[in-house]
Amino acid sequence: MTVAPAAVIDDNGVERYRDTLKKIARGRAALQWAEAQHNLGDALLKLAERENGTARLNEAIGAYRAALDELSRSRKRVPLQWAATQNNLGSALALLGEKEHNVTTITEAVAAFRAALEERTRERTPVDWATTQNNLGVALINLGQGTGDARTLTDAISAFRQALKEITQERAPLQWAVTQSDLGTALEILARRESTTANLEEAVEAYRLALKEFSRDRTSQQWVTTQGRLGGALARLGEREFGTGKLEEAVSSYREALQELTREKAPTRWAWMQKNLGNTLAILGERQNHAGVLTEAIAAFREALKELTPDRAPLEWATAQLNLGDALGSLGRRENTTANLVEAVEAYTEALKAFTRQSTPLQWAMAREGLGSMLKRIGERENNSGRLEEAVSIYRETLKELNREAEPARWARMQNNLGSTLAILGERKNEAGRLREALAAFREALKEWTTERAPHEHELVMKNLDRTLVSLQAREKN
């Protein structure tokens, strides 16, 4: 089937295809009419790929479906034309579903690609078969992310591996690299749902293979994207493993990417990469107990916040503020002063302007917990009961809203932190009532942190409880 040449892919080209369709009598030249519909769909799809809207995509889908009305009647005579139209329909549906975050549309795209593969077999048309397998894999990634279905991601991995049987490094090096990178993405997303590291390790290998063909000079965008994906997979692998080697490799990968991905070229992507770099540096700094690395993490988050603003991207801005608060708090805990702790309070407070219990419950709870922890630590260091009272209020208000069944570990941790803060207040103010409240909070924490479920945490709370009980008994004797 003739594909519209690139030179005519503009509004005039689309109109020429429309004019052609007016001249063809569908009843007398059905296949010719279907070919013109297919070509119109191709022209509209090419334009849609360069635009933000969805109007042309919907038109392209309509054109492909119109073509298939006729081609389906003659499928035995023109099986490859029918398959080509199914493939291109799948491409249009996949792009529309991605733009609209519509799982139903992406599901239709998957069905179209699978239909195309009924005729586009490896034996008959190996290159087209591999192309459609690759298209299917990409659509399955988007579908798997939308539905959370691990089986769909496994199918995506299978599709990419099938495609790589024909798309080899020798025959088509750049397409091979694209498919390797997409394979890595599918493996990494699947690995997020697993506790093992096998798929993460395979993802790292796939990204590294892709980078053998992608270069900063020839394919800068693909090189940057794959460097960033490699950094993400290494960081996740580093979190799950002991040591710091993989985390250090992730930092190097992000920094490599940021040499090409500048704020001027792509401000939003630059900010995301800075945020990812900050997250990895923060974990690395914690693990190495290295204040300098934590300072670098803070710098990366501050860079990200130059572009992730509350007006442009409120939730991304709030997430960066939350991450900044965590890094400042981590650094502040290693220092004698409270300057970084105070800045952490400010960052958490900013994050809570966007995070709410209703819309973003997990992030809201994380920011509230961080805020309470910083206020408690400032209160301890400055001998400031006012800060401690603020921490108590934060913990109590949060625990009223926190779902114990959904987040038992966080609930228990906050009960323990509440107890610790109340115990400090009770001892400083010589208030037996506060100490009793502290004991009640510790006992609540022990309902989740049992010797069986969390032996280390159970022992910690028991020590807090025993210490507070001794303090209360001493005051009651007096």
N, C-alpha and C positions, 0 to 999 in steps of 0.2 A: 504494500500500500504506500502511495506517495506521501511523504512528509513534507509539509510546507517549508521551503528554503528559508534560512535565517534572514535573508535580505528583505523578505516581505512581512516579517513578524512585527507589524505595527498596525495602527488603526486602519490604514488604507488597505493593508493586506487582508485584514478581517473582512472589510467591506467587499473586497474582490471575491472572497470565498462565498459571501452571502449572495453576491450577484450571480456567481456560478450556479449556486443552488436554485436560483429562480429560473434558470434556463434549462434545468434538467427535469424531465418528466419522471417522477418517481415510479409511476406504474410501468413505463416502457423501458427505463434504464435504472433499475433498482440498485444494482451494484455500483454503478457510476455515482448515483445519488448518495449512497452510503459512503463511498470514498470521499466525496466532497464534504459530507458531514464530519467524517473523521479528520480531514485536513482543517476544517473550521475549528474543531475541538483542539487540535494541536496548536493552531495559531492563538486561540484564546488562552490556552494553558501557558504558552510561552509568555504572553503578556501578563498573566496573573502571577507568574513567578517573580515578576519585577515590581508588583504592586502590593499594597497593604490590604486592600479591600477583598471582597469575596464575590462580587457581582460577576466578574469574568469567569471565575472558577465554576460558578453555578451554570453559566452559559455553556462552558466547555463540557461539563457533565451532561447537560441536555443534548448537546451535539453528539457526543459519544453514544449516549443511550438511543438516540434516534438512528444512528448508524447501525447499532446492534439489533434494532428491530428488524432491519432488512438482512443483515449478515447472518443472523441466527437461522433464518429460513434457508440460507444457502451455505450453512456451516460445512457441510460435507464437501462442497465444491471449493470453498475458499477458507479452509480451516486456519491458515496462518494470518489472513487478514482479520478474521474474527478474533483470534488470540491477541493480535497487535492492538485492536481496539479495546479489548478487555484490559490489557496491560495499561494502556494510556488512561482509560477510565479509572483504573485503580490509582494511578498517579495523581489524577485530579481530585479524587475522593480523599486520598491520603493527605494531600496538602490542605484541602478544605477542613478536614477533621482536625488537623494539627492547628490550624489558625483559630478554629472555633472551640477547640478542646472538647470535641464531640466524639464520644466513644462509638456511638451508633454509626456515624459516617466512616470512622476508621475501620469498623467491622465490615462495612460494605466494601471498602478498599481491599481488605484482606480477601474477601470472597471473590472480587474481580481478579486479583492476581492469581488466586488458586484456580479460577476458571481458565485463565490464560495458559497455565501450566498443563492443562489437560491436552492442549494441542502443541504448545511449545515444549516439546520433550528434548532431553539432552541429545538423543540420537538424531532427531530431525533438524533442530536448530540450536546447536550447543551455546552459541554466544547469546542469542535471545533468551534461551532457557536460563542461563546464568544471570542475565540482567534482571529478569523477572524474579528469580530467587532472591536477588539482592533487594529489589523493591519490596518484595514480600517481607523480608527480614526487617527492613526499616519500619514498615507499617506495624508489624508485630511488636516491635519495641515500643512504639507509641501506644498501642493497644494495651500491652502489658503494664505500662506505667499508669495508664488510665484506670485499669481494672484491678491492678495489684495481683494479677494471676501469674504465678510462677511458671505454669505450664506454657502460657503464651510466650514468655521470654525464652523458655527452652526451645520452643518451635522457631523462634527468631534465630537462635544460635545455630540450629540445624539448617535453616535456610541459608545463612551466610556460609556455613561450611560446605554446603552443596555448591553454592556459587563459586567458591574458591577452587573447585575441581576444574573449572574451565577458565575462570579469571585468574591467570597465573602471573607471577612477577615477570616472567620472560615475555609473555604475549602482550600484557596490558599493565605495565608497572603502576601507573597512577590509579587506575580503577582497582587493581589489586590492593593498593594501599588504602583506598577509601573503604573497601570491603573489610580489610583487616581492622581498620579503626572502628567501623560499625560493629563488627564482631566483638571487639573489646568493650564497646559500650553495653551491648546486650549482656555480656558476661559480668560486667561490673554491676549493672542494675540488679541482676539476679543474685549476685553475691551479697547485696545489701539485705536480702531476705534470709540469708543463711548465716550460720555461726562458723562454718569452715572457711578456709582461705583458698581452696583449690581454684575456684572460678576467678577470684581476684588475681591469683598468680597467672592464670591463663590470659586474663585481660591485660595485665602488664606486658606479657609476651606479645600479644597481638598489637598493642600500641607501639611497642618497640620495633616490630616488623614494619608497621606502616611508616615509621620515621626513617626507615632505610631508603624510602623513595620520596617522601615529602621533605622538602628543604626550605629553609628560610628564604632563599633567593628565588626559587622557581614557583613554589606553591605556598606562599607565606601564610595565607588564611588557614589552609588545611594543616600546615605545620604547627601553627599556634594552637589550633583547636586540639590537635592530637597531643601536643605537649601538655596542655591543660588537663586533658583526660588522663594522661599518664600520671600527672601529679596527683590527681584525685584518687586513682586506683592505688598508687603507692602510699598515699596518706592513710587511706582506709586500711590497707594491709599493715602499715606501721602501727596503727591504733590497736590492731588485734594481736600483734606480735610483741615479744619482749625486745628490748634494745631500741636503738634510735636510727639504725642504718636506713631503713625504708623511709622514715620521716625525713631524714636528711636528703635522700634522693628526691623526695617529693618537693622539698623546698627548692632544690636545684632546678627541677623541671619547671616549676612555676616561675622562677626567676629567669630562666631561659626564655620562656614564653613572653614575659613582660619586657624583654629587650626589643621585641618586635611589636607587641601589642601595646601601643602607647595610648595615653589618655586622649591625645589629639585625634588619633585614627579611629578609635572605637571606645568612647568614654564608658559606656555601660559594661561592655565585656571587660575592659580594663579594671573597672571597679570590682566586678565579680572575681576576677583573678587575684586582685589585691586582698579581697576578703578571704578567699581560699588559702592564699599564702599566709595570711594572719592566723587563720584557724590552725594550720599545720605548725607554724612557729609557736603558737600558744601551747599545743600539746607537747612539742619538742622541749620547750622551755620548762614546762612542768616536769617532764620526765628526767631532764638533765639537771633540774634545780638550778637553772641558769638565768640570772636576772637580765643579762644582755640579750638573750634570745627572746625573752618576754617583752623587752623594750622594743625589739624589732617587730614583734607581733602587734604591739600597740600602734606603732608607726604605720604598719600596713592597713590596719583597720581605719586609722584616721585618713589615710589616702583614699580608701574606698568610700568613705563618707563625704568626700568632696563631690562625688557624682551621685551616690545613692542618697538622695535628699528626701525629706518627708513629702514634698510636693510631687516629685517624679515617681518615686517607688516607695510608698510608705512602709510596706511590710519588709522589704529588703533593707531599708534604712533602719527599721527597728531591730532587725536581726543583727545588723552590723553593730548597732549600739549595744545590744545584749552581749555580743562577742567581745566588744571593747570593754564592757564592764567586767566580764569574766577575766580578761587578761590583766586589766588594771588591779583587780582584786588579788589575782595570783601574785603579781609583783608586789603589791602592797603588803601582803602577808609575810613577805621576805624582808621587809624593811622595818625600821623603828619609827618612822614618821607616818603620818596619816594622809599625806597629800594625795597619793594614788588611790587610797580607799575613798576619799571624798570625791575624787573624779569618777570612781566606779559608781558611787551613789548617783551622781549626775547622769551617767550613761544609762543605768537601769531605769531611772526616772523618765528619761527621754523615751526609752523603748516602750515603757508602759503607756505612753501617749497613743501608741498605735495598737499594742497588744491588749486584747480584752478577754475576759473569761468566756464570753459567748462565741467570739469569732476565732480566736487563736488560744485555746485553753492551755496547751502545752507550753507555748512560749510565754504566756502570761504567768504561769506558775514558776517557770524558770527565772523570769525577771524578778518576780516577787521574792522568791527564795534568795536570789543573789542580793537583792536590796536589803532584806532582813539580815543576812549574814554580814554585809558591810557595816550596817548601822551598829550591830552588836560588837564587831571588832573595834570600830571607832570609839564606841562607848567604853569598852574595856581599856583601851590605850589612853584615852583622854580623861578617864575617871568621870565620864559624863553620863549621869543617870538619864538625862533627857534623851540621848541617842538610844540608850538601852530600852527606854519606854517606847520609843518609836519602833524599835525592832520587835518588841512584844506585840504591839498593835498590828504590825505587818504580818507576823506569823499567825496571829489569831484570826485576822480577817481572811487570810489566804486559806487557812484550815477549814473555815466555814464553807468555802466554795470548792475546795479540793475533793475530788472523788477518790476515796480511799481504795475502792475496788479497782479502779482504773490505774491508779498510780500509788501502789502500796509503799514502795521504797521511798518516794519523795514525801509521802504523808508521814512515814515514820521518821525520816530525817528531820523534817520540820518540827515534829513533836519533840524530838531530842533537842533541837536548837532552841525551841521555845523554852523547854525545861532549863537548859543551860543559862539562858538569858535571865529567866525568872530567879534562878538560884543566885546569880551574881547580884541582882537587885536586892534580893532578900538578905544577903550577907552584908551588902553595903549599907542598906537602910535598917538593918536589924529587924526585919519584918518576917515573923513566923508565917504569916499568911501567904506571902510570896513563895516561901520555901515549900509550903504544902501544895501550892499550885504547880511548882516545879516538879514535885514528886508525882503529881497526877499526870503531867505531860510525859514524864519518863515512862510511867506505867502504860500509857497509851502507845508509846513507841514500841514497847516490848510486845504488844499484841501482834505486830508484824515482824519485828526483828526477834524471832525466836532462836533458840539454840540450833534448831534443825535448819531453818531457812537462811539465817545470817549470823553465824556464830561469832564472827569478829565484831560486827555491829552490836550484837547482843551483849558481849562482854564490855564494850565501850559504854553502853547505856547503863548497865549494872554498876559500873564504877561511878558514873555520874549520880545515879540514884543513891548508892551507899554513901557517897561523900555528902550529898545533900541531906540525907537522913541523919547523919552524924551531926551536921551543922544545926539542924532543927532540934535534935535532942539536947544539944548543949544549951540552946537558947531557952528551951522549955524548962530545963533544970534551974536556970537562973530566973 
